[in-house]
Amino acid sequence: MMSGELYDCAAGCPVQNTVYIISGKWKSVILYHLFQGDATRFSTLNKAIPSVTERMLALQLAQLEADHVITKKPGDADGRATEYGLTEFGQTLAPVIQAMATWGEAYQARQKATA
């Protein structure tokens, strides 16, 4: 599927469009960290998500950038450290990512309670 492709169909398609933007093993986790503000550079994102490979992190960031969800800019005067930030469009995903985090916390608590 090409980046930015939209589904033009019946009920459920808005959900499919949303899932397309945040799908990928790490995109929603990347967005979570960007919203938290605890990781905005490639290196800090890589440390915050230790299971992701550098190649996969770069790919997921590039896809989010291509979909206009995040921006990429040089962070240092020398241009070596890259900073990532949310676009205005990306900011609109805040309630979606927060709902996922809240649900995930409740699920984790439920799993621990039944273990």
C-alpha positions as CSV (number, residue, x, y, z in Angstrom):
1,M,0.0,0.0,0.0
2,M,1.3,3.4,-0.9
3,S,1.9,6.0,1.9
4,G,-1.1,8.3,2.3
5,E,-3.6,5.9,0.6
6,L,-7.1,6.3,1.8
7,Y,-9.9,3.8,1.8
8,D,-13.1,5.0,0.2
9,C,-15.7,2.5,1.3
10,A,-18.5,1.8,3.8
11,A,-18.7,1.9,7.6
12,G,-15.5,0.9,9.3
13,C,-13.2,2.6,6.8
14,P,-12.4,5.6,9.1
15,V,-11.0,3.0,11.6
16,Q,-9.1,1.3,8.8
17,N,-7.6,4.7,7.8
18,T,-6.5,5.3,11.4
19,V,-5.0,1.9,11.7
20,Y,-3.1,2.3,8.5
21,I,-1.4,5.5,9.9
22,I,-0.5,3.9,13.3
23,S,0.0,0.3,12.2
24,G,3.4,-1.2,12.1
25,K,5.0,-2.8,15.1
26,W,6.6,0.4,16.5
27,K,4.7,3.4,15.2
28,S,2.2,3.7,18.1
29,V,5.1,3.2,20.6
30,I,7.1,5.9,18.8
31,L,4.2,8.2,18.9
32,Y,3.6,7.5,22.6
33,H,7.2,8.5,23.4
34,L,7.0,11.6,21.3
35,F,3.8,12.6,23.1
36,Q,5.4,12.0,26.4
37,G,8.4,14.2,25.4
38,D,10.8,11.7,26.9
39,A,12.4,10.8,23.5
40,T,12.7,13.1,20.6
41,R,16.0,12.1,19.1
42,F,16.8,8.9,17.2
43,S,19.2,7.7,19.9
44,T,16.7,8.4,22.8
45,L,13.9,6.7,20.9
46,N,16.2,3.7,20.3
47,K,17.0,3.5,24.0
48,A,13.3,4.0,25.0
49,I,12.3,1.1,22.7
50,P,15.1,-1.4,23.2
51,S,13.5,-4.2,21.2
52,V,13.5,-2.2,18.0
53,T,16.4,-2.4,15.6
54,E,17.9,0.8,14.3
55,R,16.9,-0.1,10.7
56,M,13.2,-0.7,11.8
57,L,13.1,2.4,13.8
58,A,14.4,4.4,10.9
59,L,11.8,2.8,8.6
60,Q,8.9,3.5,11.0
61,L,10.0,7.1,11.5
62,A,10.3,7.6,7.7
63,Q,6.8,6.2,7.2
64,L,5.4,8.5,9.9
65,E,7.2,11.4,8.3
66,A,5.8,10.5,4.8
67,D,2.3,10.5,6.3
68,H,2.9,14.0,7.7
69,V,2.5,12.8,11.3
70,I,6.0,13.8,12.4
71,T,8.7,16.1,11.3
72,K,12.4,15.5,11.2
73,K,14.9,18.3,11.7
74,P,18.6,18.7,12.6
75,G,18.9,19.0,16.4
76,D,22.4,20.3,16.8
77,A,24.3,23.1,15.0
78,D,26.5,20.5,13.3
79,G,23.3,18.7,12.1
80,R,24.3,15.3,13.4
81,A,21.6,14.8,16.0
82,T,18.2,14.5,14.5
83,E,15.1,15.7,16.4
84,Y,11.7,14.4,15.8
85,G,8.4,16.2,16.6
86,L,4.7,15.9,16.0
87,T,3.1,17.9,13.2
88,E,-0.2,19.7,13.9
89,F,-1.8,16.7,12.1
90,G,0.2,14.3,14.3
91,Q,-1.0,16.1,17.4
92,T,-4.6,15.1,16.6
93,L,-3.6,11.5,17.3
94,A,-3.1,12.3,21.0
95,P,-6.5,11.0,22.2
96,V,-6.0,7.8,20.2
97,I,-2.6,7.1,21.6
98,Q,-3.7,8.0,25.1
99,A,-6.7,5.7,24.8
100,M,-4.4,2.9,23.7
101,A,-2.1,3.5,26.7
102,T,-5.0,3.6,29.1
103,W,-6.5,0.4,27.7
104,G,-3.1,-1.3,27.8
105,E,-2.6,-0.4,31.4
106,A,-6.0,-1.8,32.3
107,Y,-5.3,-5.0,30.3
108,Q,-2.0,-5.4,32.0
109,A,-3.5,-5.0,35.4
110,R,-6.3,-7.5,34.5
111,Q,-3.7,-10.0,33.3
112,K,-1.7,-9.7,36.6
113,A,-4.9,-10.1,38.6
114,T,-5.8,-13.3,36.9
115,A,-2.3,-14.8,36.9
